[in-house]
Amino acid sequence: QVQVVESGGGLVQSGGSLKLSCEVSGRTLSAYDIGWYRQAPGKEREYLARLWDNGLTQYEDAVKGRFTIFRGTTKNVVYLQMNNLKPEDTAVYYCKYVSGHGDSWGRGTQVTVSS
């Protein structure tokens, strides 16, 4: 099994920044991708960004230029740097481990942006 744990959420004012962490552990494959998603109250979970094992990144238009996904010094930790946060960014943020043997989700971390 693969465990995924998000952290770093909190309350921030509009225009502020937060850095979320995603740590994977357990029976991970040597190659895997990481995706970040979010779900606001009453809305469906939406895709934000993806970091491929080869280092390539992709972003949803809503966060492009404001959010950055990158890997830490150890492969099993991936970050989502979020700048210029807006009230509409308020949501629970989830990390997803993506591999050829299946995917695993974390339980999420709450991000609240006040106006």
C-alpha positions in Angstrom: 0.0 0.0 0.0 1.0 3.6 -0.6 0.3 6.3 2.0 -0.1 9.9 0.9 -0.2 12.7 3.5 -0.7 16.4 2.7 0.2 19.2 5.1 0.8 23.0 5.1 -2.8 24.2 4.8 -4.1 27.0 6.8 -5.7 30.5 6.8 -4.2 33.2 4.7 -5.2 36.6 3.6 -5.9 37.4 -0.1 -2.7 37.9 -1.9 -0.8 35.8 0.5 1.2 32.5 -0.1 1.2 29.0 1.2 3.4 26.0 0.6 1.7 22.6 0.7 3.6 19.4 1.1 2.7 15.9 -0.1 4.7 13.0 1.3 4.3 9.5 -0.1 5.5 6.4 1.7 5.0 2.7 1.6 5.2 0.4 -1.4 5.8 3.0 -4.0 7.1 2.2 -7.4 10.5 3.6 -8.5 8.6 5.8 -11.0 5.4 7.7 -10.3 3.7 11.0 -10.8 2.1 13.3 -8.3 -1.0 15.4 -8.9 -2.6 18.2 -6.9 -6.3 18.7 -6.8 -8.8 20.7 -4.7 -12.4 20.6 -3.8 -14.4 23.6 -2.7 -17.7 23.2 -0.8 -20.5 22.1 -3.1 -18.2 21.7 -6.0 -16.5 18.8 -7.7 -12.9 18.0 -7.2 -10.8 19.8 -9.7 -7.3 19.1 -11.1 -4.6 21.7 -10.5 -1.2 20.5 -11.4 0.9 17.4 -12.1 4.5 16.5 -11.8 5.6 13.7 -14.0 8.4 11.4 -12.8 10.6 12.8 -15.6 10.3 16.3 -14.1 7.7 17.7 -16.6 4.9 19.8 -15.1 1.5 20.8 -16.2 -1.0 23.3 -14.7 -4.6 24.0 -15.0 -5.3 27.5 -16.4 -6.9 28.7 -13.1 -3.6 28.4 -11.3 -1.0 28.8 -14.0 1.5 31.5 -13.1 0.5 31.5 -9.4 1.1 27.9 -8.3 4.3 25.8 -8.7 4.6 22.1 -8.3 8.1 20.8 -7.5 9.9 18.0 -5.9 11.9 18.4 -2.7 15.4 17.1 -2.0 13.9 13.6 -1.5 11.8 12.1 -4.2 9.0 11.2 -1.9 8.1 14.8 -1.0 6.4 17.1 -3.5 5.4 20.6 -2.9 2.8 23.0 -4.2 3.8 26.6 -3.8 0.8 28.8 -4.0 1.2 32.6 -4.5 -1.2 35.5 -4.9 -4.0 33.4 -3.3 -7.6 34.5 -3.8 -10.7 33.8 -1.8 -11.8 31.5 -4.6 -8.8 29.3 -3.9 -10.5 28.3 -0.6 -10.8 24.5 -0.7 -9.5 21.2 0.6 -6.3 20.4 -1.3 -5.5 16.8 -2.2 -2.4 15.1 -3.4 -2.6 12.0 -5.6 0.1 9.4 -6.2 -0.2 8.1 -9.8 1.5 5.0 -10.9 1.2 2.1 -13.3 0.1 -0.1 -10.5 -2.7 2.2 -9.3 -3.3 5.6 -7.6 -3.6 6.7 -4.0 -5.2 9.8 -2.5 -4.3 11.7 0.6 -7.0 12.9 3.0 -6.4 16.5 2.1 -5.4 19.8 3.8 -7.7 22.8 4.2 -6.8 26.1 2.7 -8.8 29.1 3.5 -8.2 32.5 1.9 -9.9 35.5 3.5 -10.8 38.6 1.6 
